[in-house]
Each structure stands twice: as C-alpha cells, then as structure tokens.
Amino acid sequence: MKERKYESLEHTADVMIRAYGNTIEECLENAAYGMFDQIADLSGVKPLKSFKFEIKGEDPEQLLVDFLSELLFIHDTKLVILSEFDVKYDRETLQVEAKGEPIDRKRHEIKNAIKAVSYHALEIAPEKGYVQVLFDA
C-alpha cells in the first residue's frame, strides 16, 4: 500500500492540509504536492519544466510559508502546474527544484484558486511526521 502524501482537513472557508513525511524535507515536498493537488488534478501533469530556487529564513515556519508562497508565485506568473518537488534543508536554507508543465485547460482540471499561504494554524512537527498548512482560497 502506498503511503499517503497528505490529507485535507476540515476548515470553514479556506483549504487546510496536513502533509506527511519521514523527514522535514519529505514533509515540505508533500506540502507542496498537497497545495498543487488542491489547485488541480495532478494525475496528468508532466515534469516538463524545472524551476530552481533558494529560500533563506531564520525559523522553520518562515521557511515553509516562503517556500509555498514562492511556488504559488511561480504558478501565477509562469502559468504552470507543478507536481514534483525536491527539497534540501540545511538549518536556515531550502534548496528547491520543482517540476511541472504549462497549464493546459483541455488536459488539466483546475479545482481551486489558492491566493496565499497563511501563518494561521501553521504547524511544523517533523518529529511526529507532518506539517500542517492553511491556504487562503
């Protein structure tokens, strides 16, 4: 049986997920996957384009919000759907490679518009195997 990457959590107006992993990197990768899986059906998204970037921050919460916000920025400005994520974490730095393809409305089912990543209800618990994120939808 394949381990689940994330689950959707109940929230009144917005979108909230809990992403799982055995490491902080895996939790972050699955949070990114979960965010994009809320935006669109990722089953047909191909890793045709690669986007690499670095995030620096002093605390894990800031790194997580900045990481997901940068991915949303790429989605909004490059008009791509991302489906594969590779994250390397080193105390105050995230090295990220995200892969996906340009949005094709004939092939990609768009489900939600996520506007922002919120600090509200943010929880980072890699020792418990998850991170929790609320998105403004």
TORTOR-448213 format. One line per 4 residues: number of its first residue (from 1); their letters; for each residue x, y, z of N, C-alpha, C. Coordinates in pm, 1 decimal. Example, Ala and Ser with C-alpha at 12.3 -4.5 7.8 and 13.67 -1.06 7.14 Angstrom:
TORTOR-448213
1	AS	1319.0,-569.0,780.0,1230.0,-450.0,780.0,1320.0,-330.0,780.0 ~ 1285.0,-225.0,708.0,1367.0,-106.0,714.0,1290.0,3.0,787.0;
***
This chain:
TORTOR-448213
1	MKER	83.3,-118.4,0.0,0.0,0.0,0.0,87.7,124.6,0.0 ~ 56.1,219.9,-86.1,133.5,342.4,-96.0,98.8,436.1,19.8 ~ 203.2,493.7,81.6,179.8,589.0,189.2,116.9,715.3,133.7 ~ 27.2,774.7,211.3,-35.2,898.4,165.8,60.1,1014.9,186.2;
5	KYES	55.1,1107.8,91.9,140.4,1225.0,98.6,80.9,1332.0,188.4 ~ -52.8,1343.2,183.3,-119.4,1446.7,262.0,-266.7,1411.0,277.4 ~ -333.1,1486.6,363.6,-477.6,1476.1,375.0,-535.7,1615.7,387.0 ~ -657.9,1631.8,339.0,-730.6,1757.2,353.8,-795.4,1757.6,491.1;
9	LEHT	-790.1,1874.1,557.1,-852.7,1888.4,687.9,-971.9,1982.4,675.8 ~ -1069.3,1963.5,760.6,-1188.2,2048.7,758.9,-1152.7,2191.8,799.4 ~ -1202.6,2286.7,722.2,-1189.5,2428.3,755.7,-1306.9,2501.0,691.8 ~ -1359.3,2600.5,762.1,-1483.1,2665.3,717.3,-1475.7,2724.7,577.5;
13	ADVM	-1379.7,2812.1,551.8,-1380.6,2884.3,423.9,-1258.9,2855.7,336.8 ~ -1148.8,2819.5,396.9,-1025.4,2805.3,322.5,-987.4,2658.5,305.0 ~ -866.1,2634.8,259.8,-816.6,2499.6,234.9,-704.9,2470.7,335.2 ~ -715.3,2359.2,407.0,-611.6,2322.0,502.0,-569.5,2177.8,475.3;
17	IRAY	-438.2,2155.5,480.7,-385.6,2020.5,460.8,-287.3,1985.1,570.8 ~ -269.7,1856.5,589.5,-162.7,1803.3,673.0,-80.2,1714.3,581.3 ~ 48.0,1748.7,565.6,138.1,1674.3,477.6,231.4,1589.3,562.6 ~ 253.6,1466.9,517.8,329.2,1369.2,594.6,467.1,1343.4,534.9;
21	GNTI	556.2,1292.6,618.8,688.0,1254.2,571.9,773.5,1201.7,684.8 ~ 877.0,1128.1,647.2,970.8,1074.1,745.5,1080.4,1172.5,781.3 ~ 1095.5,1278.5,699.5,1194.8,1383.0,723.7,1127.1,1517.6,701.9 ~ 1190.6,1624.3,746.0,1135.7,1758.3,722.0,1129.0,1785.4,571.7;
25	EECL	1229.6,1739.1,497.0,1228.3,1758.4,351.9,1107.7,1691.1,288.3 ~ 1081.3,1567.5,328.6,967.5,1494.2,273.5,835.2,1560.9,311.9 ~ 825.1,1611.2,433.8,705.2,1685.1,475.2,684.7,1808.5,386.9 ~ 792.1,1881.5,359.3,782.8,2002.1,276.1,745.7,1966.3,131.8;
29	ENAA	809.1,1863.8,78.0,776.2,1820.0,-58.4,628.9,1781.4,-68.7 ~ 580.1,1710.1,32.0,441.4,1667.0,29.5,344.6,1781.5,56.4 ~ 387.9,1883.4,130.5,304.7,2003.1,148.0,289.1,2075.1,14.2 ~ 398.1,2083.4,-60.6,391.9,2145.3,-193.7,301.9,2063.5,-286.0;
33	YGMF	318.8,1932.3,-282.7,233.9,1844.8,-363.5,87.1,1863.4,-323.7 ~ 60.1,1864.7,-194.5,-76.5,1881.2,-146.0,-137.7,2013.5,-187.9 ~ -58.8,2120.3,-182.8,-108.4,2251.3,-225.4,-148.6,2246.8,-372.6 ~ -60.7,2193.0,-457.3,-92.1,2188.5,-600.5,-201.9,2087.3,-631.6;
37	DQIA	-213.5,1982.2,-552.8,-320.4,1886.1,-572.6,-456.1,1948.3,-536.9 ~ -455.6,2048.3,-450.8,-577.8,2123.1,-421.4,-611.4,2219.6,-535.6 ~ -510.0,2266.9,-605.6,-529.7,2358.8,-718.2,-580.3,2283.9,-840.7 ~ -521.7,2168.6,-868.6,-554.9,2094.8,-991.3,-535.9,1945.4,-970.5;
41	DLSG	-596.9,1867.3,-1058.1,-575.1,1722.8,-1059.0,-434.6,1699.0,-1115.4 ~ -345.7,1646.0,-1033.1,-205.3,1630.2,-1073.3,-177.0,1501.4,-1149.8 ~ -276.3,1416.8,-1167.1,-251.9,1285.7,-1226.9,-195.5,1293.7,-1369.1 ~ -228.2,1397.9,-1445.3,-177.7,1407.1,-1581.8,-69.1,1510.6,-1601.8;
45	VKPL	-16.9,1566.9,-1493.4,84.8,1671.8,-1504.9,221.7,1608.5,-1526.2 ~ 290.1,1654.7,-1629.7,421.8,1600.7,-1663.8,532.8,1695.2,-1615.6 ~ 646.9,1642.2,-1575.0,758.0,1724.6,-1527.0,842.7,1780.2,-1642.5 ~ 782.8,1866.0,-1724.2,849.7,1915.5,-1844.5,938.6,2037.3,-1819.6;
49	KSFK	903.1,2119.1,-1721.8,981.4,2238.8,-1691.7,1030.6,2230.4,-1548.5 ~ 1151.1,2280.7,-1527.4,1211.0,2278.0,-1394.6,1234.2,2420.3,-1345.4 ~ 1205.9,2442.1,-1218.4,1227.2,2572.4,-1154.5,1309.5,2548.2,-1028.7 ~ 1424.7,2615.1,-1022.0,1512.5,2600.8,-906.0,1520.3,2734.6,-833.9;
53	FEIK	1516.2,2728.0,-700.8,1530.4,2849.1,-621.2,1576.1,2813.4,-480.3 ~ 1615.0,2916.7,-407.4,1663.7,2900.8,-271.1,1583.7,2993.4,-180.8 ~ 1548.8,2943.3,-63.9,1476.9,3022.7,36.1,1563.9,3026.5,160.7 ~ 1582.4,3146.0,214.8,1656.6,3161.6,340.0,1561.7,3217.0,445.2;
57	GEDP	1576.6,3167.2,567.7,1492.9,3215.2,676.8,1547.9,3167.7,809.3 ~ 1505.0,3235.3,914.9,1559.3,3204.0,1046.4,1480.4,3099.2,1122.8 ~ 1356.2,3073.0,1080.6,1280.4,2970.8,1151.5,1203.5,2884.2,1052.7 ~ 1172.7,2761.4,1092.2,1105.0,2667.8,1001.4,970.4,2718.8,950.5;
61	EQLL	894.2,2789.7,1035.0,764.9,2841.7,992.5,780.6,2940.1,877.4 ~ 876.2,3031.0,890.7,902.0,3128.7,784.9,946.2,3058.2,657.2 ~ 1035.0,2960.1,670.3,1082.3,2885.4,553.2,966.6,2815.8,481.7 ~ 877.5,2753.2,557.5,765.1,2681.9,497.7,672.7,2778.3,423.5;
65	VDFL	636.0,2888.0,487.6,546.2,2985.3,423.9,612.8,3047.0,300.9 ~ 739.2,3084.3,312.1,809.9,3144.4,197.6,825.2,3044.6,82.6 ~ 853.2,2919.3,115.6,867.5,2813.1,16.0,738.0,2794.8,-63.4 ~ 627.8,2776.9,7.4,499.8,2756.4,-60.7,454.1,2883.2,-133.9;
69	SELL	484.3,2999.0,-77.2,448.6,3125.7,-142.5,526.6,3144.2,-272.6 ~ 653.1,3104.6,-273.5,733.5,3113.0,-395.6,678.2,3019.8,-503.2 ~ 635.0,2900.7,-463.3,574.3,2808.4,-558.6,444.2,2865.9,-615.7 ~ 364.0,2930.9,-531.5,241.0,2997.0,-579.9,274.8,3109.3,-676.5;
73	FIHD	381.0,3184.7,-645.9,424.8,3293.0,-733.9,463.7,3237.4,-871.6 ~ 538.5,3128.5,-873.2,577.2,3065.1,-999.6,452.2,3019.0,-1074.4 ~ 359.8,2957.4,-1003.4,233.8,2911.2,-1063.1,158.1,3028.2,-1126.9 ~ 147.3,3138.4,-1054.1,69.6,3253.9,-1100.7,137.9,3331.1,-1213.5;
77	TKLV	270.1,3340.6,-1210.6,340.2,3422.5,-1310.0,384.7,3344.1,-1432.6 ~ 416.6,3217.1,-1415.9,461.8,3133.2,-1528.0,348.3,3048.5,-1585.3 ~ 230.7,3052.2,-1517.4,112.7,2975.8,-1560.8,144.5,2827.8,-1578.3 ~ 201.4,2770.8,-1471.5,237.3,2629.4,-1469.9,169.7,2559.6,-1352.9;
81	ILSE	156.5,2429.0,-1367.5,115.2,2343.3,-1257.1,236.8,2258.4,-1221.7 ~ 274.2,2259.6,-1096.5,391.1,2185.2,-1050.4,345.1,2057.7,-980.1 ~ 419.1,1950.6,-1002.5,376.3,1822.7,-945.8,488.5,1740.6,-882.3 ~ 613.4,1780.2,-905.6,726.5,1708.3,-846.1,815.5,1808.5,-774.9;
85	FDVK	860.0,1769.9,-654.2,934.3,1863.9,-570.3,1051.3,1792.3,-505.1 ~ 1166.6,1857.8,-506.3,1285.6,1807.0,-439.5,1336.0,1919.0,-349.6 ~ 1340.7,1893.0,-219.0,1378.6,1994.7,-121.5,1497.5,1945.2,-40.9 ~ 1597.2,2030.4,-28.2,1711.1,2004.9,60.4,1707.6,2112.5,168.7;
89	YDRE	1712.3,2070.2,294.0,1701.0,2161.3,408.7,1832.4,2162.9,485.4 ~ 1883.5,2283.9,511.3,2006.7,2299.4,588.3,1990.0,2417.1,684.8 ~ 1930.0,2391.6,797.5,1908.5,2488.6,905.6,1832.4,2614.8,864.2 ~ 1894.8,2701.5,786.4,1831.5,2829.1,750.9,1810.0,2843.1,600.9;
93	TLQV	1828.4,2735.4,525.9,1818.9,2743.4,380.2,1744.6,2622.7,323.7 ~ 1658.4,2650.5,227.6,1595.1,2545.7,148.4,1645.2,2558.6,5.9 ~ 1695.1,2449.2,-49.1,1728.7,2440.9,-190.9,1613.9,2362.9,-255.2 ~ 1550.7,2423.0,-355.2,1429.3,2364.4,-411.5,1441.0,2346.8,-561.8;
97	EAKG	1393.5,2231.7,-608.4,1368.7,2211.6,-750.2,1225.1,2162.1,-763.2 ~ 1146.5,2234.4,-842.6,1007.2,2197.4,-866.5,989.3,2175.3,-1016.3 ~ 911.8,2072.6,-1049.7,890.7,2040.3,-1190.9,741.3,2034.0,-1220.6 ~ 708.5,2073.2,-1342.5,570.1,2068.3,-1386.1,560.8,2107.8,-1531.6;
101	EPID	443.6,2158.1,-1570.7,423.7,2196.4,-1709.5,325.3,2312.2,-1718.6 ~ 324.6,2381.0,-1833.8,229.2,2489.5,-1853.1,84.9,2439.0,-1840.9 ~ -0.9,2524.4,-1785.5,-142.4,2488.6,-1771.0,-204.2,2469.3,-1908.5 ~ -271.1,2356.8,-1924.5,-345.2,2325.3,-2046.3,-487.8,2293.2,-2001.3;
105	RKRH	-578.2,2386.7,-2020.2,-715.1,2370.7,-1968.5,-789.3,2253.7,-2033.1 ~ -739.9,2204.2,-2145.1,-801.2,2087.2,-2208.0,-762.5,1958.5,-2135.0 ~ -643.8,1959.0,-2073.7,-594.6,1839.0,-2005.3,-596.8,1848.6,-1853.5 ~ -585.0,1970.2,-1799.8,-574.1,1987.2,-1654.8,-705.3,2037.2,-1594.9;
109	EIKN	-757.5,1961.0,-1500.9,-878.8,2001.3,-1429.6,-838.8,2093.9,-1314.5 ~ -878.0,2220.9,-1323.0,-849.6,2318.3,-1217.5,-960.4,2306.6,-1112.4 ~ -920.4,2290.1,-985.5,-1016.9,2266.5,-877.9,-1035.8,2389.4,-788.0 ~ -926.8,2452.6,-746.0,-933.0,2565.0,-651.8,-832.3,2671.5,-691.6;
113	AIKA	-864.3,2794.8,-655.8,-766.5,2903.9,-668.0,-713.9,2931.1,-527.9 ~ -586.4,2906.5,-508.3,-524.2,2937.6,-379.8,-455.9,3072.4,-394.6 ~ -492.1,3165.8,-305.2,-441.2,3303.1,-314.0,-314.4,3324.7,-231.9 ~ -306.5,3257.0,-116.2,-192.5,3282.1,-28.0,-175.4,3167.8,71.4;
117	VSYH	-57.0,3166.3,132.3,-24.8,3072.1,238.8,-36.4,3149.0,370.1 ~ -104.7,3090.4,467.4,-130.9,3159.6,593.3,-41.8,3106.4,705.6 ~ -7.9,3196.0,798.7,60.1,3152.7,920.9,-40.3,3096.2,1020.6 ~ -169.9,3128.7,1002.3,-274.5,3081.1,1092.7,-283.1,2928.0,1084.4;
121	ALEI	-286.3,2861.8,1197.4,-297.7,2715.6,1207.5,-175.3,2641.9,1152.7 ~ -67.4,2715.1,1125.6,54.8,2653.2,1075.0,116.9,2567.8,1185.2 ~ 153.2,2446.2,1150.8,215.3,2356.8,1247.2,323.8,2276.4,1177.4 ~ 442.3,2278.1,1235.6,553.8,2200.7,1182.0,595.9,2102.2,1290.1;
125	APEK	575.5,1974.6,1263.0,604.5,1870.8,1360.9,672.2,1751.5,1292.9 ~ 795.3,1771.2,1241.8,861.3,1660.0,1173.1,885.8,1540.3,1265.0 ~ 900.0,1565.7,1395.5,918.3,1454.7,1489.0,793.1,1367.3,1496.7 ~ 676.1,1425.2,1461.9,550.4,1349.6,1454.5,518.9,1308.4,1310.7;
129	GYVQ	601.7,1355.9,1216.6,586.8,1314.2,1077.8,489.7,1396.2,995.1 ~ 470.1,1524.9,1031.5,380.0,1606.2,950.0,406.0,1756.1,963.2 ~ 353.0,1829.4,865.3,336.7,1975.2,871.8,191.7,2002.9,834.2 ~ 138.6,2110.2,891.4,0.3,2148.4,864.2,-1.4,2292.1,813.3;
133	VLFD	-78.8,2314.6,706.2,-79.3,2446.2,641.5,-222.1,2484.4,604.3 ~ -252.4,2613.6,624.2,-380.6,2670.8,583.1,-354.5,2763.6,465.3 ~ -437.2,2749.7,360.5,-424.8,2832.8,241.8,-548.4,2921.3,229.1 ~ -527.2,3048.5,195.3,-638.9,3137.1,165.1,-686.6,3103.9,24.2;
137	A	-811.3,3061.4,15.3,-866.2,3022.7,-114.6,-974.2,3120.0,-158.4;
***
